[in-house]
Amino acid sequence: MGNPDLHDVLEPAFGLGIFSRMLLAKSSNVAIKGFEIDNRIFGNAQNEFSSCPNINLQLQDYMYNDWENKYDGIICNPPYFKFHDYDNKKIITEIEDRLSCKLNGFTNLYTLFLLKSIYQLKPNGRCAYIIPSEFLNSDYGKLVKAHLLKTRTLRYIFVFDFEENVFNDSTTTACIILCANDTATDKLQFTNIHFPNDLNLCKDMIANYPKVSNYAKAYEAGEINPLEKWKIYYQSHSKNNFKNLIPFSTYVKVMRGIATGANDFFTFNISKAKKYGIDEKYLLPCVCRSADIKGHTFTMPDFECLKNADKKIFILNAKDARDSNVTEYIKKGENEGINKKHLTASRKPWYALEKRPPSPIWVSVFNRNGLRFIRNVAEVSNLTTFHCIYLRNGIFSDIPIDLFFAYLLTDTAKQIFENNAREYGNGLQKFEPNDLNHGMVLDIASLPDSAKKQILALYLACKQSCDSNIIIKRIDDILLEYFSCGN
């Protein structure tokens, strides 16, 4: 896949030039331009390459410069800044205007680097990026993927297995994206990299370009849907094993928990409330940490246990408070600049809570062992450590909520939801509300009454049992009997 006419190369995020060193070791005649914005790193790189006339280093922001130039090759490991870590509005506007495309305001900076680099490829030029794979399966990635497909340059995506951490001390997952500005093929090949030795597959596939590899899943550009999570193109999908699937949103609406914008200020335990003289009537009962919740059901006795253990289980609810201690605490927050934080500055008054009534079911945001659903019998609120699951009106007159919740506890439910997970290093999964809203569930309303009664009886036994796993497995077996494609 290499460009035999490689004369000029761009390294947009130069750093200390590790890619450039490797290129020069193979071809000393290549002219390389590099961009770096950190003064200290730029100085070190200049010293490192002071005797190399082939290197042209620029102390400039790549995103706003060099648009007029094209290159035979571009190689990059860009910065992994999320939308709130850089001036996203300004850079996104720059990209949208230059490329005549539309992007999501939450777009990660590394994908903007990629879009600009593809624009700067000469005919027959090649581009190689190592970046997080998150955008392949995120909401903001839809518009990025749409533009990438429009360029007709995507050739290979090597996705590193999510049990492997490619970057030390980080949960960032990685993929290698290879692009070619040629007409040799229109196919995009996806390959999973499970072990370091699998990188040899990359070499073989590139050497045989544009031939399709036996180790890859290949698709014509027109076959790929940018609105889908692209994991469907490189992972097997459990939903194919089940029948009678319907959208989760048929039954519920999922929303994130309360975001305070400053948890240290807003969260309280009993001792903190006493310290500042804040009466409980100005504190909203609220679960603040997922680790504080044990089991599948959260009751008022559970809440009282956390309260007596001096856990943080309240948040300040002072919108209409005239109590002097409350107003003094609010002034304390203003003196500390809490009112000027990103979320608080957008609220009026800044200390007002988001309107988020307690939901009957919570679901974990992050997990390593499948989604965790909690029945909120105590009817208390929750922070963003859990998402809120609100039941749709009218649905649960025919479907008991306990039957629905019993289904959610099963491995079958968790397995189907995994198709919509965002995956990180070391097996960590994350679900945003829309990942769940757009997920699929079994149509449990179609179960015969005898099966529903059996599941409800098992769920009642599960609540009273010390070993609920065995009982949940029995519920799973009933579901498989009716919904498995093999039956």
N, C-alpha and C positions, 0 to 999 in steps of 0.2 A: 504493500500500500504506500510505501515511501515515495516521495517526489524525487525522481532522478535529476531534475533541474533545480535542486535546492541551492539557491544563492543567498537569499536574505531571509533572516529568521527574526521573529519578534517574541520576546519574553515579557508579557505585560505586567507581571508581578515578580520582578527580578530577584528581590531578596539578596542572597549571597551568590546567586547565579549557578546553582547546582546543575540545572538542566543545560545551561550554556557550556559549562565545563565538559559535560558528557558529549555534547554536540561537537565541540572543538577537538575533542580527543579522537573523534571519528573523521572529521573533515575540517582541517585547519583553514580552509579558504572561505568558509561561510561567514558572512557579515551578520552580526547580531545586534539588534537594538533592544535595550531593556529600560523599563520604567520602574521607578521606586519613589515612594513619597516620604519614607522615614529618613531623616537626615543622617542619623547615626549609621543605619544599615547602608545607606547610599555611600557614605564615606568609607566604610569597611570594604564595600564592593569595589569602589574605585581603586583602593590600595591593592586589592586582590588581583585586579585585572589591569594594573597600570602598565604592564609590559605587553599587553595584548591589543594591537591596533584594530582588531576585528570587532571589538566590543565598543558600542556607542551607548553610554548610559545617560538617562535623562531623569533629573530630579523633578518629576512632574506627575500629576494624577492622570493615569492612563485613560480614565473615563471621559476626560474633557479634551484630550489632545490626540494628535496623530491620525485623525479621521481620514485625511486625504491620502494616506499611504496604504499600499497593499503589499502582501508578503507571500513568499513561497511556502513558508512554514511558520506556525505559531504554536508555542508550547507554554502551558501555564498551570500553576497551582495557586488559584486566586485566594484573596482573603474571604473568610467565611462569616461575613457580617450579616446579621438579620436586619430587617427593615428599620428597627429602632436604634441601630448602632451606627448609622450613617445618615447623611442628608438625602434620604431616599426620594423625596419629592423632586429635588433638583436633578438628581442623576437619572431618575426614571423619565422625567420630561426630556432630558437630553437624548436618551435612547429612543424614546417614542418619536421625537421629531426627526432624528437622523434615519431611523429605520422604517418610519411610517407604520408603526405597530401600536397596539394597545397593551398595557401591562397592569397588573394588580399592584396596589399600593403597598402590599406586604412582601413584594418580591425581594428575595435575598440577593445581595450584591454579587455573589459568585456567578449567578446566571446572567447578570447584566454584562459581566466580563466576557462570558461565552458568546453572547449575542453579538457584541461589538467585534470580537475576534473573527467570527465567521464572516461578518461583513467585510473584513479587511483581507480576506483570502484572494490571492490572484487566481486566475484560471489554472486549474490543476494543482492549486495549493492544498496543503494539509494542515489540520489543526488537531492538537491533542491536549485534553484537559483532564486533570484529576480533581474531582469536586465531590461534595456530599451528594448522595443519591436521593435526598429528601424531596427535592423538587419533582422527581418522577411521580410522586404519589401525593402531592400536596395540592391544595386549592389554588394557591398563587401560581403553581407550576403549569396550570392548564394553558394560560396565555403564552407562557414561555415555550411550552411544547408545540403549541400551534404555530408559532413563528419559526421554530426550529424545523418543523416539517415543511413549512413553506419554502425554506431555503434549499431543500432537496440535497443537503450536504451530510446529513447524519448517516454514518456507515456502521459503527460498532458502539455498543454500550456494554462494558464489562462491569457487572454489579458484584461487589464484594459481599460474601456471605455475612449475614447480620450477626452471626456468633463471633465474628472476628472483629477486633478493633484495629483498624488500619492506622489510626492516629493515636499515639500514646496519650494517656490522661485525658481522653475525650470519648464521648459517646457518639461522635459523628461517624456516620456510615460513609462509604466512598464508592465512587464508580469512576471508570475511565471512559471518556467519550472521545471517539475518533471521528473526524469529519474530513470529507474530501470534496473540493469544488470541481468535480468532473462529471462526466456522463457515462462512466464505466458501468454503473449499476444504479438502481434506485432502491435497493434493498437495505434494510436496517437489521443488523444481527444483534441479538441479545444473548449474553453468556453469563452464567453465574460462576464466580470465583470462590470456591469453598476453602481452598488451601493454598499456601504460597507456591507450591509446585504447579498449581493450575495456571500460573502466569505464563508457563510455557505454551499453553493453548493460545494465548494472545499472540505470541510470536508466530506460531504456525498459521493462524488465521490471517494475520497481516501479510505474511509472506505469500499467501495464496489468494490475496485480494485480486479480483472481486468475487472469486468462487465462494459459494456458501459452505460453511463448515458443518460437519456432522455434529459438532459439539454446541452449535448455536441454534436458536430459534429465529428464523428469518421471516421478515414481513416486507411487502411492498409499502412504500410511504403512504399510499392511499388506503391501505388496510388498517392503519393505526389511528386510533381515536385520541386526540389530545385531551378530551374531557374525562377520559377514563384514568384510573390509577394504572400506571404502566407496569405494575407488578403482575398484571394479568398476562403480560407478554413474556415474562421470564420465570414465573412461579406457577406451581400447580394450584388449583383452586378447589377448596372443599365444597363450595356451593354446587358444583357439578355432581356431587354425590347425593343430593337431596332433591325431592320434588315438593311441590306446593309451597314455594318460597314467595314471600311478599315483603314489601319495604317495611322496615322498622317504624317509619313515620306513619304507617297505617294505624298503629296503636298509640304512638306517643310522639312527643316533641322533646328533643334533647337540647338543653341550654347549659352554658358553663355556670359555675357557681359564682358567688359574689366576689368581685374584684375590688379590694379596698384601695389599692395603689400605695399602701404603706402599712403592711401588716403589723409591724412592730408597734406602731402608734395605735392602730384601731383594735387590736386583739387584747383581751383581758382574761386574767384568771382572778380568783377571789382575792388573793393577796395584793394584786395590782389595784383592784377596785378599792380595797381598804386604804391603800397607800395614798390614793388621790381622792378618796372620799366620794367615789362615784356610786350612786345608788343603782341597784339592779334594774330599776324601771327604765334606766337609760342604757341598758345593755341588752343586746339581742342574743338569745341562745344560739350558738353557732359552732359546728364542728370545724376546727381549724387545721387539723392534721389527720391524714388518712391512717397514720400509725396508731392513733388513739382508738380506732374502731376495730373491734375483734368480732369475728363471726359474721353471719349473714343478716342479722337483724339488730337494729339499734333502738333501744327502748328508753323510757324516762328513767328507770333504775340505772341503766348504763350511763345516762347523762349525769345523774346524781353522783355516781361513782367517780366520774372524771372531775366533777366539781369538787368533791371532797378530797381528791388527790391533787387539787390545785393546778389542774391542767387548764390551758387556755381554751375556754369553751364559750366565750362571749365576744361580741364586737360592739364598739361604741355606736349607739343609736340616739343621736343628740340633736336631730334636726330642729325640733321645737322646744328644746330644753332651755329653761331659764334658771336652772340651779347654778349657784355661784361656783361650786366645785367643777361642774361640767364646763362652764364658760372659761374658767381658769385653765382647765386642761386643753381646751381648744386654743386659747392664747399661747399655751406652751407649744402646741403643734405649729402655730404660725411663726413663733420665734425660731423654731427649728427648720422652717421652710417646707413643712409637710404640705402646706396649701399650694405650693408651686410645683409639685411633682406632676408627671405627665397626666395621670388620671384625675387626681384631685383638682388640678387647675381647670379641668373641663366641667366640673360640677358646681352647681349653685344651690345651697352653699357648698363649699369645698368638702365639708365633712359629712354631707348627706350620703346615705347608703343607696346602692342600686336597688331598684324595685325587683326583688326576686323572692317570691313566696316559697316557703318550704315545699319540697317535692316529696312524693311518697317513695321514690326510689332514687338512690345515688348510684353512680358508676365511676370507677376509678379512671383517672386520666392516663397515668403511666402504669405499666405492669410488665412482668416478665413471665408470668404463668397464666396468662389469659385474663380476660376482663373480670373485674370484681364488682358484683352488684350487691347493694345493701338496701334492705327494706327499712325505710325511715319511719318506724312506728312512733317515735318520739315527736315527730313533726317539728324538728328544729332546722335551722338554716345551715348552709355549708359554704365554705370558701371554695376557691378554684381547685383545691385538691381533689374534689369530686365534680362531676357534671350532674346537673339536675335532670331527672326524667319525669316529665309531666304527662299524665294520661289524657287522651283525647276524650272529650265529652261524648257520652252515648255508647262508646265501644264496650265499656266494662259493665254494662248492665247484662250483657250476654256472656262475657268472659270474666270470671272472678279474678280479681287482681292477684290472689294467691296462686291461681293456676298460671297466670302470666309470669309471675315472679319465679315460680318453680321451674318453668322452662328456662328462664334466664340463668339460673344457677348451673345448668347442665353444660357438659363439655361440648355437646352438639351446638348449642347456641354460641359459645365462645369460639368454636372452630369456624363457624360461618362468618362471624364478625371479623375474624382475622384477615379476611380478604380485603378489608378496608382499613387495616392498621397502617400507621406510619412507623417504620422500623428503624431502630438506631443500633449502636454497637452493643455487644454482649447480650443480644436477645431482647433488649428493651423495646417495648412498643408504646406508642402514644396514639390516643384517639381524640380528635377534635369533635365538637358536637355534630358537625355535618358528616363526619366519617361514620358516625352512628346513625344519624337520620337517614343517610343514603344506604346504610347497610341493609342486609336481608335477614328475615327471621322465618321460621316455620309458621304456617297458617294454623295455629293451634285451635282456632275456632272450628276448623274442619274435622277435628277429632270426634269420634263417637262419644256419646255421653258416658258410656262405661269406662272409656280410657280417661276421660276428664276426672271422673270420680276417683279412679284409681290413683291418678297423679296427685289430686288434692289430699287424699288420705296419706300418701307417702310424704307430702310436704308437711302435713301436720306432725307426722312421726319424726320428720327431719328436725323440726323446731325443738322437739323434746329429747332428741338423741344426742349423746356425747360424740358419736361417730357419724356425722351426716354424710360423709363421702360415699358410704355403701348405699345409703338410701337414694342419693342423687344419681348414683350409677343405675339404680333400678328405674328411675324416671327416664334416664337416657335410653335404656333398653326399650321402654315403651315407645318413645319417640322414633327410634330407629325402625321399630316394627311397622310403623305407619308411614314414615316419610323417607326411608332409605330408598334410593333408586333401584336397589337390588330386590326390593319387595313389591 
